[in-house]
Amino acid sequence: MVIKKLPGSLYGQGDRIALLKKFLQYLNHPDRNFSIIHVCGTNGKGSTSTMIAALLTGLKYKVGLFTSPFIGNVNEMIRIDQEAINSDILDEYFQIIDQLENQHSFETDQLSQFEKLFLIAMLYFSDQGVDYVVLECGLGGKLDATNAVDKTDYSIFTNISLDHTNILGKTISEIAQTKAKIIRQNAKVVIAPKQDTAAQKVLLKEARLKNARLFLADDLKLTIAKRTKTAEIINLKLHNKLIDFRFSLVGSYQILNLMTALTWLIDFIKAKPINDFDLKKLLSNTLANLTIPGRFELLSQKPEIICDGAHNPAGIKQFVSTVNCLYPNSKKKVLVAFLKDKDFEKCVAELLNLKSTIFIPTEPDQQERKLSADKLQQVFYQLNGHFYQSFSDPHQALDYALNEKRTDDLILIVGSFYLLKIVRTYLKTRTGKETEKLGN
C-alpha cells in the first residue's frame, strides 16, 4: 500500500475542528454510531488506550482502537479487537476521503495524513459495527483532530508533562488547558495517578465547568507483589477483596497506566452490570500477555535488546527508573536519537542517571526534524565530559553495538519513534546469528 505524500500535521492552521466536523457531516456522522472513550495526555496514552481496548474485548464487546504514532506500518493505527485494518481496505477508504476532498465544498481545503486516518477510522469502525471506540488524541486536545467527534462517554487523562512546548504552551498548566478541552458536558473523567499538581488543577476546574463526574486513579488500592524482567504480579484490593493477576507490561510508568485503565474499568462495570462477571479472570486473560510495540519492548533475547519510545524528559525519567530497577548491575549500550524540536538536553541529562552505560548517539529517520548525531554527541560531551562514538546511520549504530567486544551487554534503543521504526525493521532483516527470538 502506498500513501501519497501528505503533510503529517496541520495542527492549529485554521479551524481544523470545524473542517473535520464538516467532513463527518458529509460522511453521515459515522462517529455517532458507537460509544467513545477519549484518551489524552503527554505520556502513556497509547498504552492506556491499548489496555482499555483489550479489557473491552475481554468483556465480549467489538472494539475499535485508534492510536498514534505507528512503528511498523500505518495500518497499526486503526484496529478492531487488536487486528489492524487490511491494506486493501485502507486504500479503499483513502479513495473515499480523497473523492470527498475533491468535491467543490472542500476544494480549497487540504487534510493532513493524520486527519485522513482519523476520518477513515471513524468510517471503518462504523461500517464494521463496533460497540466501543478507544480514541487516542494525537496532539494536544482542543485542536486535535480526534476532538471533532460529537460525543464521548469518558475523557481519560494520562500523565501531562512538558512536550510540544512550541505548539501547546510553555508551561504544564498551559498544556493541560488545551488537553482539558476534550471534556464533554456531563461526561465522566478519569485522571491518572501522580498527575502534576498544575495539570490536575486545570483538569478539575474544567470537569466542574462541564458538570463531569470525576474518578481519580490515585484512589485505587494497587500494589506490586512481585516484579521480574518480563512481568509483574499485581495485587488489587477492591471491596475488601484481594485480586491478584499477572501483568506483562514492565516499567514503572506502565503501573500508572494500569491504575488509570483499572479506574475506568471499575466504573464501567458498575454502570453496565455483566452476568457471571469474574474480574480476576478478565484481568488475567487480557493483561497477562499484552504487548505494545515500542514500550519497553523486548526485541531479542540473545543478545538482550529492548526498545522504548520515551522521547521527552518525563518519559525518559520513567525509562531510566525502570532500567535501573530491573537491570541494576548490567552493563549497557544505549542507542539514542531525538528530534530537534524536543527538549533533548534535558532528556540527555536524565539518561545520564543510567548506571554502567555506554551511549551511542545516532539519528532518527526523519529528515526535516532530526537532531544530528554530531549535535547529540556534543550534548553528551557537554553534560558528562565523555566523547561517545556517534553514527548518522542507525543501522551502523546498531551494528557497532552488536559487534563491539562487550557482547553480553544489554542493548537499549530509546528516543524518537522514528529511530525505533528503522531499528526494529533492520533487526528483522538480519541473518539471526546475532539476534534470536525476535519479537513481532
For each residue, the residues with C-beta under 8 A, 3 or more apart:
1: 73 74 75 87 88 90 91
2:
3: 6 74 94 113
4:
5:
6: 3 111 112 113 116
7: 10 110 112 113
8: 112 113 114
9: 112 114 138 139
10: 7 13 14 16 110 111 112 115
11: 16 112 139 140 143 144 167
12: 16 143 167
13: 10 16
14: 10 19
15: 18 19
16: 10 11 12 13 19 20 115 143 145 148
17: 20 21 142 143 145 147 148
18: 15 21 22
19: 14 15 16 22 23 109 111
20: 16 17 23 24 115 118 119 145 148
21: 17 18 24 25 148
22: 18 19 25 26 105 106
23: 19 20 26 27 97 100 106 111 119
24: 20 21 27 29 30 31 119 122 148 149 150
25: 21 22 28 29
26: 22 23 100 105
27: 23 24 30 100 119 122 123
28: 25
29: 24 25 32 33 150
30: 24 27 33 122 123 125 126 127
31: 24 34 36 122 126 148 149 150
32: 29 150 151
33: 29 30 125 126 129
34: 31 64 125 126 130 131 132 133
35: 131 132 133 153
36: 31 132 133 135 149 151 152 153
37: 52 132 133 134 135 152 153 154 156 264
38: 135 137 146 147 149 152 154 155 156 182
39: 45 48 49 52 134 135 136 137 156 158
40: 45 136 137 141 144 155 156 157 158 179 182
41: 44 45 48 137 157 158 159 160 179 192
42: 45 158 159 160 161 162 163 175 312 314
43: 158 159 161 163 253 310 312 314 315 318
44: 41 47 48 158 159 192 253 256 257 260
45: 39 40 41 42 48 49 67 136 137 158
46: 49 50 67 68 136 292 295
47: 44 50 51 249 253 254 257 292 295
48: 39 41 44 45 51 52 156 158 192 257 260 261
49: 39 45 46 52 53 65 67 134 135 136
50: 46 47 53 54 65 67 134 290 292
51: 47 48 54 55 249 257 258 261 286 287 290
52: 37 39 48 49 55 56 134 156 261 264 265
53: 49 50 56 57 63 64 65 79 82 134
54: 50 51 57 58 82 286 287 290
55: 51 52 58 59 261 265 282 286 287
56: 52 53 59 61 63 131 132 134
57: 53 54 60 61 63 81 82 286
58: 54 55 282 285 286
59: 55 56 269 274 282
60: 57
61: 56 57 130 131 132
62: 80 81 128 129 130 131 132
63: 53 56 57 80 81 130 131 132 133 134
64: 34 53 78 79 80 121 124 125 128 130 132 133 134
65: 49 50 53 78 79 80 82 133 134
66: 77 78 79 117 118 121 125 133 134 135 136 146
67: 45 46 49 50 70 76 77 79 136
68: 46 77 114 117 136 138
69: 77 417
70: 67 73 74 75 76 77
71: 76 293 294 309 417 420 421 424
72: 76 293 421 424 425
73: 1 70 76 84
74: 1 3 70 77 90 117
75: 1 70 78 84 85 86 87 90
76: 67 70 71 72 73 79 84 293
77: 66 67 68 69 70 74 117 121
78: 64 65 66 75 84 85 90 117 120 121 124
79: 53 64 65 66 67 76 82 83 84 85
80: 62 63 64 65 83 85 124 125 128 130
81: 57 62 63
82: 53 54 57 65 79
83: 79 80
84: 73 75 76 78 79
85: 75 78 79 80 89 90 120 124
86: 75 89 90
87: 1 75 90 91
88: 1 91 92
89: 85 86 92 93 124
90: 1 74 75 78 85 86 87 93 94 120
91: 1 87 88 94 95
92: 88 89 95 96
93: 89 90 96 97 120 123 124
94: 3 90 91 97 98 116 120
95: 91 92 98 99
96: 92 93 99 100 120 123
97: 23 93 94 100 101 111 116 119 120
98: 94 95 101 102
99: 95 96 102 103
100: 23 26 27 96 97 103 106
101: 97 98 106 109 110 111
102: 98 99 106 107
103: 99 100 106 107
104: 107
105: 22 26
106: 22 23 100 101 102 103 109
107: 102 103 104
108:
109: 19 101 106
110: 7 10 101
111: 6 10 19 23 97 101 115 116 119
112: 6 7 8 9 10 11 115 116 145
113: 3 6 7 8 116 117
114: 8 9 68 117 118 138 145
115: 10 16 20 111 112 118 119 145
116: 6 94 97 111 112 113 119 120
117: 66 68 74 77 78 113 114 120 121
118: 20 66 114 115 121 122 138 145 146 148
119: 20 23 24 27 97 111 115 116 122 123
120: 78 85 90 93 94 96 97 116 117 123 124
121: 64 66 77 78 117 118 124 125 133
122: 24 27 30 31 118 119 125 126 149
123: 27 30 93 96 119 120 126 127
124: 64 78 80 85 89 93 120 121 127 128
125: 30 33 34 64 66 80 121 122 128 130 133
126: 30 31 33 34 122 123 129 130
127: 30 123 124
128: 62 64 80 124 125
129: 33 62 126
130: 34 61 62 63 64 80 125 126 133
131: 34 35 56 61 62 63
132: 34 35 36 37 56 61 62 63 64
133: 34 35 36 37 63 64 65 66 121 125 130
134: 37 39 49 50 52 53 56 63 64 65 66
135: 36 37 38 39 49 66 146 149 152
136: 39 40 45 46 49 66 67 68 146
137: 38 39 40 41 45 140 141 144 146 147 179 182
138: 9 68 114 118 144 145 146
139: 9 11 143 144 164 167 168
140: 11 137 143 144 164 167 168 175 178 179
141: 40 137 144 147 178 179 180 181 182
142: 17 147 178 179 181 182
143: 11 12 16 17 139 140 147 178
144: 11 40 137 138 139 140 141 147 182
145: 16 17 20 112 114 115 118 138 148
146: 38 66 118 135 136 137 138 149 182
147: 17 38 137 141 142 143 144 181 182
148: 16 17 20 21 24 31 118 145
149: 24 31 36 38 122 135 146 152
150: 24 29 31 32
151: 32 36 184
152: 36 37 38 135 149 155 182 184 187
153: 35 36 37 187 188
154: 37 38 187 188 189 190 264
155: 38 40 152 182 183 184 187 188 189 190 212
156: 37 38 39 40 48 52 189 190 260 264
157: 40 41 160 179 180 189 190 191 192 195 199 203
158: 39 40 41 42 43 44 45 48 192 256 257 260
159: 41 42 43 44 192 194 195 196 253 256 314
160: 41 42 157 172 175 176 179 195 196 199
161: 42 43 172 175 196 312 313 314 315
162: 42 165 171 172 175 312 313 314 343
163: 42 43 168 175 312 314 342 343
164: 139 140 167 168 175 341
165: 162 168 169 170 175 343
166: 341
167: 11 12 139 140 164
168: 139 140 163 164 165 174 175 178 179
169: 165 173 174 175 177 178
170: 165 174
171: 162 174 175 198
172: 160 161 162 175 176 196 198 199
173: 169 176 177 198 199 201 202
174: 168 169 170 171 177 178
175: 42 140 160 161 162 163 164 165 168 169 171 172 178 179 199
176: 160 172 173 179 180 196 198 199 202 203
177: 169 173 174 180 181 202 206
178: 140 141 142 143 168 169 174 175 181
179: 40 41 137 140 141 142 157 160 168 175 176 182 203
180: 141 157 176 177 183 202 203 205 206 207
181: 141 142 147 177 178 206
182: 38 40 137 141 142 144 146 147 152 155 179
183: 155 180 187 189 203 206 207 210 212
184: 151 152 155 187 210 212
185: 210 211 212
186: 210 211 212
187: 152 153 154 155 183 184 210 212 213
188: 153 154 155 212 213 215 267
189: 154 155 156 157 183 203 207 212 213 214 215
190: 154 155 156 157 215 216 217 260 263 264 267
191: 157 195 200 203 204 214 215 216 217 218 260
192: 41 44 48 157 158 159 195 217 256 257 259 260
193: 216 217 218 220 256 259 260
194: 159 218 256
195: 157 159 160 191 192 199 200 203 218
196: 159 160 161 172 176 199 200
197: 200 201
198: 171 172 173 176 201 202
199: 157 160 172 173 175 176 195 196 202 203
200: 191 195 196 197 203 204
201: 173 197 198 204 205
202: 173 176 177 180 198 199 205 206
203: 157 176 179 180 183 189 191 195 199 200 206 207
204: 191 200 201 207 208 214
205: 180 201 202 208 209
206: 177 180 181 183 202 203 209 210 212
207: 180 183 189 203 204 210 212 214
208: 204 205 211 212
209: 205 206
210: 183 184 185 186 187 206 207
211: 185 186 208
212: 155 183 184 185 186 187 188 189 206 207 208
213: 187 188 189
214: 189 191 204 207
215: 188 189 190 191 219 263 264 267
216: 190 191 193 219 263
217: 190 191 192 193 220 256 259 260 262 263
218: 191 193 194 195 259
219: 215 216 263
220: 193 217 236 259 262 263 266
221: 236 237 238
222: 234 235 236 237 255 258 259 262
223: 234 235 237
224: 227 232 233 234 235 255
225: 232 233 234 235 244
226: 232 233
227: 224 232 233 250 325 326
228: 231 232 250
229: 250 326 327
230: 248 250 298
231: 228 246 247 248 250 288
232: 224 225 226 227 228 246 247 250 255
233: 224 225 226 227 244 245 246 247
234: 222 223 224 225 244 245 246 247 258
235: 222 223 224 225 242 243 244
236: 220 221 222 242 243 244 245 262 283
237: 221 222 223 240 241 242 243
238: 221 241 243 266 279
239:
240: 237
241: 237 238
242: 235 236 237
243: 235 236 237 238 279 280 283
244: 225 233 234 235 236 280
245: 233 234 236 280 283 284 287 288
246: 231 232 233 234 284 287 288
247: 231 232 233 234 254 258 287 288
248: 230 231 287 288 289 290 291
249: 47 51 254 257 258 287 290 291 292 295 296
250: 227 228 229 230 231 232 254 296 322 326
251: 254 255 295 296 308 318 319 322
252: 255 256 318 321 322 325
253: 43 44 47 159 256 257 315 318 319 322
254: 47 247 249 250 251 257 258 295 296
255: 222 224 232 251 252 258 259
256: 44 158 159 192 193 194 217 252 253 259 260
257: 44 47 48 51 158 192 249 253 254 260 261
258: 51 222 234 247 249 254 255 261 262 287
259: 192 193 217 218 220 222 255 256 262 263
260: 44 48 156 158 190 191 192 193 217 256 257 263 264
261: 48 51 52 55 257 258 264 265
262: 217 220 222 236 258 259 265 266
263: 190 215 216 217 219 220 259 260 266 267
264: 37 52 154 156 190 215 260 261 267 268
265: 52 55 261 262 268 269
266: 220 238 262 263 269 270
267: 188 190 215 263 264 270 271
268: 264 265 271 272
269: 59 265 266 272 273 274 277 279
270: 266 267 273
271: 267 268
272: 268 269
273: 269 270 277
274: 59 269 277
275:
276:
277: 269 273 274 282
278: 281 282
279: 238 243 269 282 283
280: 243 244 245 283 284
281: 278 284 285
282: 55 58 59 277 278 279 285 286
283: 236 243 245 279 280 286 287
284: 245 246 280 281 287 288
285: 58 281 282 288
286: 51 54 55 57 58 282 283 290
287: 51 54 55 245 246 247 248 249 258 283 284 290
288: 231 245 246 247 248 284 285
289: 248
290: 50 51 54 248 249 286 287
291: 248 249 297 439 440
292: 46 47 50 249 295 297
293: 71 72 76 297 424 440
294: 71 297 307 308 309 417 420 424
295: 46 47 249 251 254 292 308 309
296: 249 250 251 254 306 307 308 319 322
297: 291 292 293 294 306 307 308 439
298: 230 301 304 305 306 439
299: 305 306 307 413 424 427 435 438 439
300: 303 304 305 427 435 436 437 438 439
301: 298 304 436 437
302: 435 436 437
303: 300 402 407 408 409 410 411 434 435
304: 298 300 301 410 411
305: 298 299 300 411 412 413 427 435
306: 296 297 298 299 410 411 412 413
307: 294 296 297 299 412 413 414 420 423 424
308: 251 294 295 296 297 319 412 413 414
309: 71 294 295 315 414 415 416 417 420
310: 43 315 316 318 319 414 415
311: 315 316 338 339 342 347 415 416 417
312: 42 43 161 162 163 315 316 342 343 347
313: 161 162 316 317 343 346 347 349 350
314: 42 43 159 161 162 163 317 318
315: 43 161 253 309 310 311 312 318 319
316: 310 311 312 313 319 320 347 350 351 414
317: 313 314 320 321 350
318: 43 251 252 253 310 314 315 321 322
319: 251 253 296 308 310 315 316 322 323 414
320: 316 317 323 324 350 351 353 354
321: 252 317 318 324 325
322: 250 251 252 253 296 318 319 325 326
323: 319 320 326 327 332 354 412
324: 320 321 327 328 353 354 355
325: 227 252 321 322 328
326: 227 229 250 322 323
327: 229 323 324 330 332 410
328: 324 325 355
329: 356
330: 327 356 409 410
331: 356 357 358 406 408 409 410
332: 323 327 354 355 356 357 358 409 410 411 412
333: 357 358 359 360 401 404 406 409 410 411 412
334: 351 354 357 358 359 360 411 412 413 414
335: 360 362 394 397 398 401 411 412 413 414 419 423
336: 348 351 359 360 361 362 376 413 414 415 419
337: 361 362 363 364 370 371 373 376 394 415 416 418 419
338: 311 342 344 347 364 371 376 415 416
339: 311 342 344 364 366 369 370 371 416 418
340: 344 369 370 371 372 375
341: 164 166 369
342: 163 311 312 338 339 347 371 416
343: 162 163 165 312 313 346 347
344: 338 339 340 347 348 371 376 379
345: 348 349 379 383
346: 313 343 349 350
347: 311 312 313 316 338 342 343 344 350 351 415
348: 336 344 345 351 352 376 379 380 383
349: 313 345 346 352 383
350: 313 316 317 320 346 347 353
351: 316 320 334 336 347 348 354 357 359 414
352: 348 349 380 383 384
353: 320 324 350
354: 320 323 324 332 334 351 357
355: 324 328 332
356: 329 330 331 332
357: 331 332 333 334 351 354
358: 331 332 333 334 388 406 409
359: 333 334 336 351 380 386 388
360: 333 334 335 336 388 389 390 391 397 400 401
361: 336 337 373 376 377 380 388 390 391 397
362: 335 336 337 373 376 390 391 392 393 394 396 397 419
363: 337 370 371 372 373 376 391 392 393 394 419
364: 337 338 339 369 370 371 394 415 416 417 418 419 422
365: 370 394 418 419 421 422
366: 339 369 370 416 418
367: 370
368:
369: 339 340 341 364 366
370: 337 339 340 363 364 365 366 367 416 418
371: 337 338 339 340 342 344 363 364 375 376
372: 340 363 375 376 392
373: 337 361 362 363 376 377 390 391 392 397
374: 377 378 390 392
375: 340 371 372 378 379
376: 336 337 338 344 348 361 362 363 371 372 373 379 380 390
377: 361 373 374 380 381 387 388 390
378: 374 375 381 382
379: 344 345 348 375 376 382 383
380: 348 352 359 361 376 377 383 384 386 387 388
381: 377 378 384 385 386 387 388
382: 378 379
383: 345 348 349 352 379 380
384: 352 380 381
385: 381
386: 359 380 381
387: 377 380 381
388: 358 359 360 361 377 380 381
389: 360 400
390: 360 361 362 373 374 376 377 397
391: 360 361 362 363 373 394 396 397 400
392: 362 363 372 373 374 396
393: 362 363 396 397
394: 335 337 362 363 364 365 391 397 398 419 422 423 426
395: 398 399 422 426
396: 362 391 392 393 399 400
397: 335 360 361 362 373 390 391 393 394 400 401
398: 335 394 395 401 402 413 423 426 427
399: 395 396 402 403
400: 360 389 391 396 397 403 404
401: 333 335 360 397 398 404 409 411
402: 303 398 399 407 411 434 435
403: 399 400
404: 333 400 401 407 409
405:
406: 331 333 358 409
407: 303 402 404
408: 303 331
409: 303 330 331 332 333 358 401 404 406
410: 303 304 306 327 330 331 332 333
411: 303 304 305 306 332 333 334 335 401 402
412: 305 306 307 308 323 332 333 334 335
413: 299 305 306 307 308 334 335 336 398 419 420 423
414: 307 308 309 310 316 319 334 335 336 351
415: 309 310 311 336 337 338 347 364 419 420
416: 309 311 337 338 339 342 364 366 370 419 420
417: 69 71 294 309 311 364 420 421
418: 337 339 364 365 366 370 421 422
419: 335 336 337 362 363 364 365 394 413 415 416 422 423
420: 71 294 307 309 413 415 416 417 423 424
421: 71 72 365 417 418 424 425
422: 364 365 394 395 418 419 425 426
423: 307 335 394 398 413 419 420 426 427
424: 71 72 293 294 299 307 420 421 427 428
425: 72 421 422 428 429
426: 394 395 398 422 423 429 430
427: 299 300 305 398 423 424 430 435 438
428: 424 425 438
429: 425 426
430: 426 427 433 434 435
431: 434
432: 435 436 438
433: 430
434: 303 402 430 431
435: 299 300 302 303 305 402 427 430 432 438
436: 300 301 302 432
437: 300 301 302
438: 299 300 427 428 432 435
439: 291 297 298 299 300
440: 291 293
